Every structure is written in structure tokens, then in C-alpha cells.
Amino acid sequence: MKLISENLHIISKSTKEAVLNRDETYIKNLLKRQIETNPDWIDLNIGPARGAFSGTMEWLVNIAADLTDIPLSLDSTNADEIQKGLSLAKAPEKWIINSTNADEERLNRVSDIAADFGCNLIALTMNSELGIPKESDKRLELAFEITSMTEAKGIPNSKLYFDPLILPVCVDQTQASEALNTIRMLKESFDPEVMTTIGLSNVSNGCPKELRPLINRVFMVLAMGCGLDSAIVDSFDDELLRINKVIEKQEIENSYDKLYIDIYNMMQSFEDIDTLKYDKSDKESVNIYKTAEILLNKKVYSNSYLEI
């Protein structure tokens, strides 16, 4: 599965200050750390980029271009900033716009840019009127609305990455499995098929810090089993990157890797988690299994679920 590194974002206070102050040393060091993990894309998340942040995307793209040929994902609600960033790309067809939703004005503007540059486009299955629908059927309906416009503009489905939008498991536990269902439906409902992606860290947002990496890793494997093509991830999580390779190669490295592979295969085969067998004397395997139960809505989430 392809990975989009999420580690340059102005949600981080220190990164926000570095961007605002045009601290090139800080940004270069942050980018170099991501480059070392060899992601498929590096996401540049600059938010609305208004006022003092105007011109941020152009500045960041120029810095990144001096350091790497890894394609970039341009992440902003400001379409003008995205357009400026893409104009600097040597191979814009490999880059990503992150993102549009189903709102007609936003979709029309951003899809025009994607069509002009031939780049990839992340599309969120939501709009301003509905927000994020709780039902996978409604999310699929929005995906069809989006493709009706992207097809008209000549954007192939192979460049369209739908994000079913994960809500935190600690906020609405049912929505983790609903997002998984949406991934399956998206992969089955289009011909040619569309691509899929997720903002992986969202599933654990608000959970205790010590639980978040495990929740992210297990959900990633569940989603891969449903056909997920890519994910926006914390590329500094070495174990998550390792597990992605374990699933791709189907090769066991650690005692609990077999359970990860079995979970992946279970989702591929539409089987139930109750059919899985694992080493109950292995603490890591037990924690992985319990986390999968939570994410599949088989057991009730609490911050102490691993202790129960």
C-alpha cells in the first residue's frame, strides 16, 4: 500500500511557527526526516493559508524540490495556493491535490486544477449540507456525484482517491466499521475502479497517547484487507511502516505478525474475527486482537479496553 507522510502540518504548533516565520532550517530538517522513511508522497498541510500565511505553499514546494524527487501532496483549503504549488512541479502528474469534497463550487474549482495539471485528486465523501454521512450508502452517493464532474473533465478514475473519512473510535465507535464498509463499496462500485485513501491518524484522535499507535496500525491492516490503496500516515512510526511491508510481502518477522496477516486475510475473505486463532500467551497478539474487536464494533471501546 502506498503511504503519504503527514508529518508536515500546521496543526503542530512548532511547525506552524516555523512556517509563519519562514524558518527554512526547521522545515528542511522536518522534510529530511520524512525523506529518510521513503514515503510515496509527502503531504504539505498549510490549512487555509490566508493573511500572513499567504504564499506558504510556493515557499514549501521550493524547499522540498531542492531536497527530493518524492512527489508532493498539496494540502490546503486555498485552491490558489495549490495551483501555485503545482505550477512549480517538474512532474505534476505524480502529485496529489488534498483535497476536494462534494460541494459544487469547491469541486468545480479543484477538479479544474487537477485536470489542467493531470495530477491525482483526493476527494472526501462529504459536503457542507450533510457533513460526514454516517451511512456508507450515503458516502457512496456523494462519490458518484463527484465522479460525474471529474469524468466530464477528463480525470481518470485511476487518479481519483476517495477518502471515506474516519471518525475517532472514542467518539463514535460504529464509524470505524462503517468506513471499512465504504472502502469496500468504493472499490466494487466503479468501472474502471477508483482509488481509496484515509487519514489514518483520525481513527485514534482523542484516545490516550499510549493507545494511538496500536489503534492506527490495526485499523490500517483492516482497511488494507478491504482494498485500501493508500493512507496518510505518521511516517515516523517505524512499526507501522514495517507492518505495511509485512502485509505486502506476507512474510512474518515477529511473533505477532501472523495475526496481522490473518486479520488482513480475514477482511479479504469477508470472514468474522471470531474465526481467528492466535497465541493468547503473547501479550502483543492479545492487544492486537482486542483492538481489532473494538474497531469492528464487536466489543465496547473504553480507554482501558486492553486491561479488560
C-alpha positions in Angstrom: 0.0 0.0 0.0 1.2 3.5 -0.8 1.9 5.9 2.0 1.5 9.7 2.3 3.7 11.2 5.0 1.6 13.5 7.2 4.4 15.0 9.3 4.5 18.5 8.0 1.3 20.1 9.1 0.5 23.4 10.8 -1.7 21.7 13.4 1.7 21.3 15.1 2.4 24.5 17.0 6.2 24.3 16.3 5.6 23.7 12.6 3.0 26.5 12.4 5.5 28.9 13.9 8.3 27.7 11.6 6.1 28.3 8.6 4.9 31.7 9.8 8.5 32.8 10.5 9.8 31.2 7.3 12.3 29.1 9.3 13.9 27.2 6.4 16.3 25.2 8.7 13.4 23.8 10.7 11.4 22.9 7.6 14.4 21.3 5.9 15.1 19.1 8.9 11.5 18.0 9.1 11.4 17.2 5.4 14.7 15.3 5.6 13.4 13.1 8.4 10.4 12.2 6.2 12.5 11.6 3.1 14.5 9.0 5.1 11.4 6.9 5.6 10.9 6.9 1.8 7.1 7.5 1.5 5.3 7.6 -1.8 4.2 11.2 -1.2 5.0 13.9 1.3 1.9 16.0 2.4 2.3 19.7 2.9 -0.6 20.7 5.1 -0.9 24.5 5.3 -4.6 24.9 6.2 -6.4 28.0 4.7 -3.1 29.8 4.0 -4.6 33.3 4.4 -3.1 36.6 5.6 0.4 36.1 7.0 0.4 32.5 5.6 -0.2 33.6 2.0 2.5 32.2 -0.3 3.3 29.4 2.1 2.8 26.6 -0.4 5.1 28.1 -3.0 7.8 28.6 -0.3 7.5 25.0 0.9 7.4 23.4 -2.5 10.6 25.2 -3.5 12.3 23.9 -0.3 11.1 20.4 -0.9 12.1 20.4 -4.6 15.7 21.1 -3.6 15.8 18.1 -1.3 13.9 15.3 -3.0 12.1 14.0 -6.1 9.4 12.3 -3.9 6.0 13.6 -5.2 4.2 16.0 -3.0 0.6 16.1 -1.7 -0.6 19.7 -1.6 -3.0 20.0 1.4 -4.9 23.3 1.7 -8.4 24.7 1.6 -6.9 27.5 -0.5 -7.2 26.5 -4.2 -5.0 29.4 -5.3 -2.1 28.1 -3.1 -2.5 24.6 -4.5 -2.4 26.0 -8.1 0.8 27.9 -7.3 2.4 24.9 -5.8 1.6 22.6 -8.7 2.9 25.2 -11.2 6.4 24.5 -9.7 6.3 20.8 -10.2 8.6 19.1 -12.7 6.2 16.1 -12.9 2.8 17.4 -11.6 1.0 14.2 -12.9 2.6 12.4 -10.0 1.5 14.8 -7.3 -1.7 14.9 -5.3 -4.2 17.6 -4.5 -5.5 17.1 -1.0 -8.4 17.7 -1.3 -11.9 18.4 -2.5 -15.4 17.4 -1.2 -18.7 17.2 -3.0 -19.6 20.9 -2.6 -20.1 22.0 -6.2 -18.1 25.2 -6.0 -15.1 23.6 -4.3 -15.3 20.5 -6.6 -15.5 22.6 -9.7 -12.5 24.7 -8.9 -10.2 22.0 -7.6 -11.1 19.5 -10.3 -10.3 22.1 -12.9 -6.8 22.4 -11.4 -6.4 18.6 -11.3 -7.4 18.3 -14.9 -5.1 21.1 -16.0 -2.1 19.5 -14.3 -3.0 15.9 -14.8 -2.4 15.2 -11.1 -4.1 12.9 -8.6 -7.0 14.2 -6.5 -8.2 13.2 -3.1 -12.0 13.5 -2.8 -13.7 13.5 0.6 -17.1 11.7 0.7 -18.9 14.7 2.4 -20.4 18.0 1.7 -21.4 21.1 3.6 -25.1 20.2 3.8 -24.7 16.6 5.1 -21.3 16.8 6.8 -19.9 13.3 7.0 -22.7 10.9 6.4 -23.0 8.1 9.0 -24.1 5.5 6.4 -21.7 4.1 3.8 -24.5 4.2 1.2 -24.7 8.0 1.6 -20.9 8.3 1.3 -21.1 6.2 -1.9 -23.8 8.5 -3.3 -21.5 11.5 -2.8 -18.7 9.6 -4.5 -20.9 9.2 -7.6 -21.7 12.9 -7.6 -18.0 13.7 -7.5 -17.2 11.3 -10.4 -19.9 12.8 -12.6 -17.9 16.0 -12.6 -14.4 14.5 -12.7 -15.3 12.3 -15.6 -16.7 15.3 -17.5 -13.4 17.0 -17.1 -11.4 14.0 -18.2 -9.9 13.0 -14.9 -9.5 9.2 -15.0 -10.7 7.1 -12.0 -7.1 5.9 -11.6 -6.2 9.4 -10.4 -9.2 9.8 -8.1 -8.6 8.9 -4.4 -11.7 8.7 -2.3 -11.4 9.2 1.4 -14.4 7.7 3.3 -13.5 9.8 6.3 -12.8 8.1 9.6 -14.3 9.4 12.8 -12.4 8.8 16.1 -13.2 5.4 17.6 -13.5 7.1 21.0 -16.2 9.4 19.7 -18.4 7.1 17.6 -17.2 3.5 17.6 -19.6 2.4 14.9 -18.0 4.6 12.4 -14.7 2.7 12.1 -16.5 -0.3 10.6 -18.7 2.0 8.5 -15.5 3.5 7.0 -14.3 0.0 6.2 -17.6 -0.9 4.5 -17.3 2.3 2.5 -13.8 1.4 1.3 -15.2 -2.0 0.1 -18.1 -0.3 -1.7 -15.9 2.2 -3.4 -13.6 -0.5 -4.7 -16.6 -2.5 -6.0 -18.8 0.2 -7.4 -16.8 1.9 -10.2 -15.5 0.6 -13.5 -12.7 1.5 -14.1 -12.2 1.3 -10.3 -11.3 4.4 -8.2 -8.5 4.6 -5.7 -9.0 5.0 -2.0 -7.1 6.6 0.9 -7.7 7.5 4.5 -6.3 9.9 7.1 -5.2 7.1 9.3 -4.4 9.0 12.5 -8.0 10.3 12.7 -9.2 6.9 13.9 -7.3 7.3 17.2 -7.7 11.0 17.6 -8.7 11.8 21.2 -7.6 8.3 22.5 -4.9 8.1 25.2 -1.4 8.7 23.6 -0.2 5.2 24.5 -3.1 3.6 22.6 -2.9 5.6 19.4 -0.1 3.8 17.5 -1.7 0.4 18.1 -5.2 1.5 17.0 -3.7 3.1 13.9 -1.7 0.0 13.0 -4.6 -2.4 13.4 -7.0 -0.2 11.5 -4.5 0.1 8.7 -4.4 -3.7 8.3 -8.2 -4.0 8.5 -8.6 -1.3 5.8 -5.9 -2.9 3.6 -7.9 -6.1 3.7 -10.9 -4.1 2.4 -8.9 -2.9 -0.6 -7.3 0.4 0.7 -4.8 1.7 -1.9 -3.1 4.4 0.2 -3.1 6.1 3.6 -2.0 9.4 5.1 0.2 8.2 8.0 2.7 9.2 10.6 5.9 8.2 8.8 7.9 8.4 12.0 6.0 5.3 13.3 8.6 2.7 12.3 6.4 -0.2 13.4 3.5 1.0 11.2 5.8 1.2 8.2 7.2 -2.3 9.0 3.7 -3.8 9.3 2.7 -2.3 5.9 5.6 -4.2 4.4 4.8 -7.4 6.3 1.3 -7.3 4.8 2.5 -6.6 1.3 5.1 -9.4 1.4 3.0 -11.8 3.5 6.2 -12.6 5.4 6.4 -13.0 9.2 9.2 -11.2 11.1 7.8 -11.1 14.7 5.7 -13.5 16.8 2.6 -11.4 16.3 3.0 -10.7 12.6 1.0 -13.9 11.8 -2.1 -12.3 13.5 -1.7 -9.2 11.4 -1.6 -11.3 8.2 -4.6 -13.3 9.4 -6.6 -10.2 10.1 -5.8 -8.9 6.6 -6.8 -12.2 5.0 -9.9 -12.3 7.2 -11.1 -9.0 5.8 -10.2 -10.1 2.2 -12.3 -13.2 2.6 -15.3 -11.4 4.4 -14.8 -13.7 7.4 -15.5 -13.0 11.1 -12.9 -12.2 13.7 -14.3 -15.0 15.8 -12.7 -17.4 13.3 -9.2 -16.2 14.1 -6.8 -18.2 16.2 -3.8 -16.6 17.9 -1.3 -17.1 20.7 -3.2 -16.0 23.8 0.1 -16.1 25.8 1.6 -13.5 23.6 0.7 -10.1 25.0 1.1 -8.2 21.8 -1.1 -10.6 19.9 -3.8 -10.3 22.6 -3.6 -6.5 22.3 -3.9 -6.6 18.5 -6.9 -8.9 18.7 -8.7 -6.8 21.3 -8.1 -3.7 19.2 -9.5 -5.4 16.1 -12.6 -6.3 18.1 -13.1 -2.7 19.1 -12.6 -1.4 15.6 -15.0 -3.9 14.2 -17.5 -2.9 16.8 -17.5 -6.3 18.4 -16.6 -5.0 21.9 -17.3 -1.7 23.5 -14.5 0.9 23.5 -13.1 2.4 26.6 -9.7 3.9 27.3 -8.9 0.8 29.4 -10.1 -1.8 26.9 -6.7 -3.5 26.8 -6.9 -4.2 30.5 -10.3 -5.8 30.4 
